[in-house]
Amino acid sequence: MATVELSQINKVYDNGFQAIHDLDLKIEDQEFLVLVGPSGCGKSTALRMVAGLETITSGEMRIGERLVNDVEPKDRDIAMVFQNYALYPHMSVYDNIGFALKLAKVPKDEIDARVRKAASILELEANLDRKPGQLSGGQRQRVAMGRAIVRQPAAFLMDEPLSNLDAKLRVQMRAEIAALQRELGVTTMYVTHDQVEAMTMGDRVAVIKDGYLQQVDTPQTLYDRPDNVFVAAFIGSPSMNLYEAALRIEGEQAMVTIGSQSVVLAPTVLSTRPALRHYADRPVIIGIRPEDFEDVAMETEVPAERRITAPVSLIEALGSELMVHFSIDAKVVDSGDPDAPAERGIEGAANAVGRFNPRSRVRMGETAEIAVDTEQMHFFDPETRLAIWS
């Protein structure tokens, strides 16, 4: 096992395009680290540089204690799992799993032992004589994993290995991969554009945008304390609601004005975010997660000054919760995610999404009274777009 360390890594292509900017990242021994970001952000490029499939323009790449900038991919002691599985269609599952060992001239009895052990771990024992074309998508994905496992590498590199699977199978396989990684204890670098996948699988998650590392931390910390507007919006589903607002502070009481409505903040907000005092009578960006909106009828203890009213445009009933879309007459903030749709509500107002109690009686086309959990509200500087804390 080994650490993987990227120090001041840059990638500039011959046409002058810079895909990676001064990337500093360390994946600890036995850690499962996920690289996540929108399409074209540079996450796969970073992974391919670790694998040796892309050259490094500048910086240092280490696997364990060894500098690997100029080391050939086959000599880096890594195993890679690709999006398309890259299985040999004419070979059996057994031969696909053991092929790399055969090339390395590993003795036949050891190849057999390793292949059968991997097949046992991945529940492929009954399929060893089959060809890839006879397998389901999930089984082919397991074969690709088996081929990586038998090599007993210092690190696994996985480039969107679940993207070709249907939604139900993706959920199952991401749980299996995470459990397998914990069982094997192999340092793993995993690339995905799916933030739900990142949050459920990684020990830590590194968020990348336009080739720049935005934040790296545990999934819960990214969710609770995002460093900037982009991370705040990218992490979480549905996305955080972001609006331009004005902050007013009188003594120990603070209030934000969102469009034509004002909400008094909970007393703890200023104590937990003391830097907010510097934004008195100034514009701020506020962020409200969907679960921090609720139908007032479900939250009778919420004081009137922490409520807003809004027309409801759409209700998605999911059984365990309602996704309620409503309109706020405030200016929505662009998160910077090129994959995110620019949503608009009724008559051009900003769209908001709330995660309501499934027993809520709100109706489409009606005006709802909505409670806002201001203790969980997020605040960002409108110029730097960085979070406001201390």
N, C-alpha and C positions, 0 to 999 in steps of 0.2 A: 504494500500500500504506500501511498505517497501524497504529498501536497502538490497542488498545481498553482504556480504563481506567475501572474502577468504584471510586469513593472514598466510603466510608461510606454505601453504598446501603441504604436501607430501603424495604420495601413493606408497607403496612398497608391492608387492604381496609375498605370502609365498615362492615362488621359487626364491626370491631375485630381481626380475625385478622391477625397479622403473619407474612407468608410469608418475608421476607428480613430478616436482622438485621445491620446494619453491615458489609456485604460490601465488602471491599477486595480487588481483583483486577486485575492488569494482564496483558493478552495482548500480547506483544511483536510487533513487525513481522515478518510471515511465519511466526509461530509457530502450531502446531496445539495448541490447549488443549482438553482434554475436561473437561466438568462431569459428575460422576457421583455417584449417591446413590440411595437407595431411593425408591419411589413416594411422591410428595407432599412431597419434601424441599425443593422450591423451585428446582430447577435449571432447569426450563423457564420459570418466572417470571422468573428472572434473564436468561435468553436473550431473552425477549419484551420485557423492559425495554430491553435493548440495541437491539432491533429497533424500539422505539417503539410496540409493540403493547400494552404495559402502562405506565401512568403511574408515575413515581417519586415516592414519598412524601417522601423526603429523600435528600440526598447529591448527588454530581456524576457525570455520565456523559460521557466524552470519547471521541471517535473521531478519531484523529490529535490535532491541537492544538485541535479545536473542541469546545466544550461543546454537547451535543446534548439536554439534558434536555427542552427544549420544541420540538425540531425534529421535523417530521412524518416518518413512516417513509420516505416516498418520497424525502426529501431527505437521508437519512443516509448515502447511498453504501454501502449494504450489500445483500447478496443472501441470501435465506433459502431453505433447502430443508426442506420439511415432512415429517412422518411419512407423510401420505397422498398426497404428490407434488403434489396440487392441479393436475393437468393438465386442459386443456379437452378433453372427449371428442370434440367435433365438429371439432376442428382436427387437421391433420396434425402429425407430429413437427416438421417444418420450421417451421410456424407457431407451435407451442407454444414452441419454443426462441427464436424471434425476436419473440414478442409484446410483450415489455417494450420492445424497441428500437423497434418500430412505434409504440407509445404515445408514446415519447419523440421521435418524428418524426426518427429517424436515417435518413439517405439509404438508398434501397433497395439500392444496390450495396454499401454498408458492412454493412447487415444481412445480405446474402447471404454476404459474405466471413466475417463473424463466425460465422454459423450453420454454415457449411460447415467452418470451422476447428474449432469445438466438436464437431461431428459426427465429424470425423476423429479428434480426441483421444479421444472416447468410443466409437469404433467403431460409430457409428450411421448411417454414410453410406448403407447399403443400406435403411434404414428411414425415410428422410426423408419419403416420401409416405404412410406408414402412419398410421392413427389409434391413439391409446393403447390402445383395446380389442383391437387386433391384436398387442400386444406382451406379452412376459413381464414378470414383476415386476422382474427385474433391468434390463431394457431401459427400463421406465417410470422406474425410479430414475435411470438414466443421462440420460433426457430432462430430468428435474427438475434434475439437475446441469448439463446443458447450458444450461438457461435461466438458471442462476446465472452460469455462466462467461461468457456473451456480454455480460453487463452490465459486465464488467471492474470489479468493485466494490473498495472499500478493504478489505472484510472479508466472509467467508462466515459465516453463522449456520446451523447444522444441528440440527434438533430431532428426534432419534431417527429418522433417515432410513432405517434398515435394519430397523426393528422389524416391518414387514409381510412380510419375506422369510423363506423357509425357512432352516434352519440352514446347509446347505451353501452356499447363495447368499450368506448374510450373511458367511461367512468370505471368500469371493471378493471381494465388494463392499467390505468394509472395507479389504482390501489395495489395491484399485483407488483408493478415495477417498484413502487415505494417500499413495499414489504420485502421484496427480493434484495433491494439495495441494502436495507438494514440487516438482513440475514447474512449477506456476503461481506458487508463492511467495506465496499470498494468506493474510493473517492469518485464522485460522479458529477459531471457537468452536463446539464440538460437544457436544451433550447426549445422554447415554445413561444407562440404569439398569443396563447390562450391563458389569460391571467387566472382563471379558475384552476386550470391545471397547475400553474405555478404555485398558487396559494396552498393547494391541497397536497403537493408533493415535496416541496423544498424545505430543507432545514433553514436555508436562507434563500432570498430571492434578490437578484440584481436586475434593476430596471434600466433599460437603455433606450435612448432617443437620439436619433441623428448621429449615432456613433459616440455619444457621450454617456458615461455612466451617471445616472440621475441619483440613485440611492441603492444601497445594498443592506439588507437587514432581515430579521425574521418576518414571516408573512404577517403576523399580528401587528408588529411595530409599523410596517409599511401601511397597514390599514388604519391604525390609530393615530400615527404621527408621521404622515407623509411630509417630505422635505419641501415639496413644491406643488404647484397646481397640476403639472402633468402627472406626477405619481398619484396624487389624490384622485384624479379622474380615472386614471388607467387601472388602478387597483380597486376592485369592488364591482359587483354586478347586481343590479343596474348601477351605472356610474354615479358618482357624486354629483349633486346638483350645484352648479357654480354660477354666482351672480355678482354683478357690481352692486355695491351697497355703500351707505354712508354711516359712519360711526359717531355717536355723540356720547360723551361721558360727563356726568355731573356728580362730583364726589365719588361715592362708591357704586353708583348706579350707571350702567352703560346700556345703550340702545342702538340697534341697527335699523336703518330704513332701507327696505327692499322694495323698489318701485314706489307705489303709493302707500305702502303699509309699513308700520314700525313694530318691532318686537323688542321687549325689554329682556336683557340677558340675565341669566342666573347669577347670583352673587359670586359664585366660585369662578366665573369666567375670567375676571380681572386678576384674581389671585393666582390662577394657574397659567395665565398668559400675560405676565406683567408688561411686556413690550407693547401690548395693545394701547396702553396709556399714551404712547407717542403718536397714535393715530387718531386722537380725539379731533373731531370736526374735519376729518379727512376721509377720502374714499378708501375703501378696502374691497377685497374680493372675499366673499363668504362662500363656504362649502357646507352643504347639508346632505348627509347620506339618506337614502330612501327610508331606512328604518327609524330615522329621527323625525319623520313626519308621522302623524297618526290622527285618525278620526277623533275629534273631541268627545264624541259620544262614548268612546272606549277609554278615554283618559279624563275623567271628570274632575280630577284634582288640579288640572293645569289652570293657572290663573289666566284671566282674560288678556293680559298684556303679553302673553306668550302664545297667542293664537293669530292665525291669519284666515282670511276667507278667499276661496278661489273656485272658479267654475271647473267642473270635472269634464274632461273630454273623452276619456277612455278608461275602462276597468278590465283588467285581466285577472280572472278568477283562477287561482292555481291550487285550490283546495286548502292548503295550509296557510295561505296568505292571499291578499289582494294586491296587485300592482295597480295603483291608482294614478292616472296621468291627469294633471291639472295645470292651469295656466296662471303665471305670476307676471304682472306688468313691470318686470324688471329687465335689465339688459343681461343676457346670458353671456358667460365668459367662455371663449374658445380655449379648450384644454391643451391644444397643440398636438392632439392625436390625429394623424391624417386619416385613420380608419374610422373615426367616430362620426356619426351623422350629425349635422347641425339641425337639431330638432326645434320646432316651433309649435307653440300651442294655439289656442283660439285667437283669431284675428291678429296674428303676428306676435303675440305675447310669448314670453319664454315658457318652454315646457318644463314641468317638474314631475318627478316620479316619487311616489310614496309607497312604502311597504306597509299596508294596513292589516289590522286584525281581520281574519276572514269573516267575522260576524258583523263587520261594519255594514251599515245600511246606506252608504253613499250611493248616488245614482248618476249615471251619465247625463249630462245636460243640466244638472242642478249645481247650485253653489254650495260647496262644503265648508264647514268650519274645521280648521286643521290645527292641531297642536304641534308646536315646534320644540324639540328638546334642545334648548340653547346651550346646555352644558356640553353637548357633543359637537357643537358647531365649530367649523374650521375657519381660520382667517389667514389671508395671504396679502402680501404687499402687491399692489397693482402694477408696479414698475418692475421689480425684480421677480415677482411671482413666487417668492419664497415664503414658507410658512412663518407666521408671527407667533413666537413663543416668549422667549426671555431675552 
